[in-house]
């Protein structure tokens, strides 16, 4: 295997859960999640050689993931309502309090707008405000304000 392919394979393996987390945030349909994952891999591969290293590789991956999911969401809205053919998947199986709270949180997050959903996902994934700003393309101060507003929205959403 070529050096570039080995590096890319390691990159994907090391960030697989991150990519799936973003895909899961934008869809609950198993087939659509797989499609998003594949589309993200294609975009990462196509952009891998041109990645200049000016940003953190993890920030770049998040940006590609979010942009891909946002693009797909916009396409789906233009096409109209769709009926999922796959079965629902639940990454948070179980009935203990932690699982129930996680389900409730994701249910509330899914009611947010696309950009807000992406920003809160990045925050939940542990990215710094600087990293979120780089991914989303806004100032660090704007990230702080938006996340404060998003958290307040989440608190006010009825389950």
C-alpha positions in Angstrom: 0.0 0.0 0.0 1.2 3.5 -0.9 2.4 5.8 1.9 -0.4 8.3 1.3 -3.0 5.5 1.5 -1.5 4.2 4.8 -1.5 7.7 6.3 -5.1 8.2 5.2 -6.2 4.8 6.5 -4.7 5.6 9.9 -6.4 9.0 9.9 -9.8 7.4 9.2 -9.3 4.7 11.8 -8.2 7.3 14.4 -11.2 9.5 13.7 -13.9 6.9 12.8 -16.0 7.6 15.9 -15.8 11.3 15.4 -17.1 10.9 11.8 -19.9 8.6 12.9 -20.9 11.0 15.7 -21.4 13.8 13.3 -23.3 11.5 10.9 -25.5 10.3 13.7 -26.2 13.9 14.8 -27.7 14.6 11.3 -29.6 11.4 10.7 -31.1 8.4 12.6 -31.6 6.4 9.4 -28.9 3.7 9.3 -28.6 3.8 5.5 -28.3 7.6 5.4 -25.6 7.5 8.1 -23.6 5.0 6.0 -24.1 7.2 2.9 -23.0 10.3 4.9 -19.9 8.4 6.2 -18.9 7.3 2.7 -19.4 10.8 1.3 -17.3 12.2 4.0 -14.5 9.7 3.3 -14.6 10.6 -0.4 -14.3 14.3 0.5 -11.5 13.7 3.0 -9.6 11.6 0.4 -10.1 14.2 -2.3 -8.9 17.0 0.0 -6.2 15.0 1.8 -3.3 16.0 -0.5 -4.3 19.7 -0.5 -4.5 19.8 3.3 -1.7 22.3 4.2 -1.6 21.6 7.9 -2.4 25.3 8.7 -5.2 24.0 11.0 -5.3 21.0 13.3 -6.1 17.9 11.3 -9.0 17.2 13.7 -10.5 20.6 13.0 -10.2 20.0 9.3 -12.0 16.6 9.7 -14.8 18.2 11.6 -15.2 20.9 9.0 -15.4 18.4 6.2 -17.9 16.3 8.2 -20.1 19.2 9.1 -20.1 20.7 5.6 -20.9 17.3 4.0 -23.8 16.8 6.4 -25.1 20.3 5.9 -24.9 19.9 2.1 -26.8 16.6 2.3 -29.4 18.1 4.6 -29.9 21.0 2.1 -30.3 18.6 -0.8 -32.8 16.5 1.2 -34.9 19.6 1.9 -34.9 20.6 -1.7 -36.1 17.1 -2.7 -38.9 17.1 -0.2 -39.9 14.7 2.5 -38.4 11.2 2.3 -39.4 8.0 4.0 -36.5 6.1 5.5 -36.3 2.5 4.3 -33.9 1.3 7.0 -34.7 0.4 10.6 -34.0 2.9 13.3 -30.7 2.4 15.1 -30.1 3.4 18.7 -26.5 3.9 19.7 -27.7 4.5 23.2 -29.3 1.3 24.1 -30.4 0.6 27.7 -32.6 2.0 30.3 -30.3 3.4 33.0 -30.5 7.1 33.9 -27.4 8.1 31.9 -28.7 6.5 28.7 -32.1 8.1 29.2 -30.5 11.5 29.7 -28.3 11.1 26.7 -31.4 10.2 24.6 -33.3 13.2 25.9 -30.3 15.5 25.1 -30.0 14.1 21.5 -33.7 14.5 21.0 -33.5 18.1 22.0 -30.4 18.7 19.9 -32.2 17.3 16.9 -34.8 20.1 17.2 -32.1 22.8 16.7 -31.2 24.3 13.4 -28.4 22.8 11.4 -25.7 25.2 12.3 -26.7 25.2 16.0 -26.7 21.4 15.9 -23.2 21.3 14.5 -21.8 23.8 17.0 -23.2 21.9 20.0 -21.9 18.7 18.6 -18.4 20.1 18.4 -18.7 21.4 21.9 -19.9 18.0 23.2 -17.0 16.4 21.4 -14.7 18.4 23.5 -13.4 20.9 20.9 -12.1 24.2 22.3 -13.8 27.5 21.3 -10.8 28.2 19.1 -11.3 24.9 17.3 -15.0 25.4 16.9 -14.4 28.8 15.5 -12.0 27.4 12.9 -14.4 24.7 11.9 -17.5 26.9 11.7 -15.7 29.9 10.3 -16.7 32.5 12.9 -14.9 34.4 15.7 -14.2 32.8 19.1 -16.4 35.5 20.7 -19.2 34.5 18.4 -18.8 30.9 19.3 -19.1 31.8 23.0 -22.2 33.8 22.4 -23.8 31.2 20.1 -23.1 28.3 22.5 -24.6 30.2 25.4 -27.7 30.8 23.3 -27.9 27.2 22.1 -27.6 25.9 25.7 -30.4 28.1 26.8 -32.5 26.9 23.8 -31.8 23.3 24.9 -32.9 24.0 28.4 -36.2 25.5 27.2 -37.1 22.7 24.8 -39.8 20.4 26.3 -39.1 16.7 26.0 
